Amino acid sequence: MAASKNQPLRIGKLRDNGRGRGWRAKLYGPTAKMPYHRVAFKDPVTKEWKYPTVPDDADPDDHFDAFETRLTQQVAIPAARSKAPTMADLAVRYLDWLRLSSRDETYVHKVENLLNVWVLREHGDLEVRKWTAYRSMTWIAAARNKGRSSSRVEDLGSALSGMRSTAWRQGEDNQRWLYRGDDPLENVNYTRKGTEQGVHRSYVPVPLRPTRAHVDSVLATAEQAPKWPWLTVLMRIALFCGPRLAEQLALRAVDINFETRKLLIRHSVRWGRPKVGISCALKPTKTKLRRETPYPGSLHEPLLKLCRASLVLEPDASLDEVVEAQTALYDAHLRKLDDAVEKTGQSRPISPHEHLLFTDPATGLPPTKERFNDEWRKLRARSSWPASIPWNNARHHTVMWWRTVMVNKSGAPIEWFKIGIWLGNTEDTLVKHYVRNNEDADAEARSFLDDL
């Protein structure tokens, strides 16, 4: 239990201040506002009271005894703790923690930008101990009032939550910058809210899901004059297999299992950002887990053709020759590189032996997200695909297509957890995306009420 501010834990011996009145050094325990032990003493030279803190790794009683000894022997007193840490100091410590946690540099840069814009630009010199829930609420409200999306506001709140945890945690200096009882995000709500009872806030409305008509139209448009020879194959993978865009562009010749007819999703692309020193590389998937996802039979020959070209084989090379080349390439050059990424969770440069399937001939690397989206918008404008549905929503078509064409022995759609394994999502996430509980409740109620 924290000691009262006015009740010292220890009191030293009486000392003469040279003016007829004595004073005593005192040891104070933590309080709600000052979550650390402090020693109060009068400086023998300046005659001013000072309140240095006790290091977290030191025993308060031993530290106080050492002070008493120094005062008695008139030995120099240790310097008081340096200036109080600020929000700018806390941001540096938090970003370092993210890097030590193997978070991708692109993500760290995104968090840094958020904090710079909404927190550090005006309040970087705010002392951490003065960070309150009211301050946090003003930062969140400012982002909302500027018209930032709900997901962007949620990202800012998550960054503040990470900074709070960092302040609670002992750092390299063995200091905690916030007392555990102080919560600068108390009752601060920054998460997205649902707008309808029985529908999760992450539910994807039907108008934002591509239909089969949209898919057929955009694929037909892409086949007429594709910017890249592999574009239609990549689009069909996205629409019928469901990997994310960065995972699509990271597919290599060795990631196609022609025997089981599955894609091996091992990596995603980290696009280069030369201005901040980030080069194009391969990184772990969003979930940090590799997975397999089946592909439809209509993709077998196009993928086989792409692999022959990527592995520099004859156009009529047999399936056995392709599989043999895949195995030799992976064992000779890529296995150790992949194992290192899985072990460390860190990005790695793209190897000359990668044999990526979807590269821009001009650079030999996957096209940037911006360049791909530019081409996508051109295709969308010439097809019936609605402008309100972004390319990232191609995954939603995959899910609903799987639920339509795959049924179990009883005729029911394939289970959500199986789709989650292929898609890289949990069953709970998929249910939140695609199931409206209020529809089931209304249908059940209607079956009873209609007869009354």
Secondary structure by P-SEA (a helix, b strand, c coil): ccccccccccccccccccccbbbbbbbbcccccccbbbbbbccccccbbbbbbccccccaaaaaaaaaaaaaacccccccccccccaaaaaaaaaaaaaaacccaaaaaaaaaaaaccccccccccccccccaaaaaaaaaaaaaacccaaaaaaaaaaaaaaaaaaacccccccccccccccccccccccccccccccccccccccccccaaaaaaaaaaaaacccccaaaaaaaaaacccccaaaaaaccccccccccccccccbbbbcccccccccbbbbcccccccbbbbbcccaaaaaaaaaaaaacccccccaaaaaaaaaaaaacccaaaaaaaaacccccccccccccccccccccccccaaaaaaaaaaaaaaccccccccccaaaaaaaaaaaacccccccccccaaaaaaaacccaaaaaaacccaaaaaaaaaaaaaaac
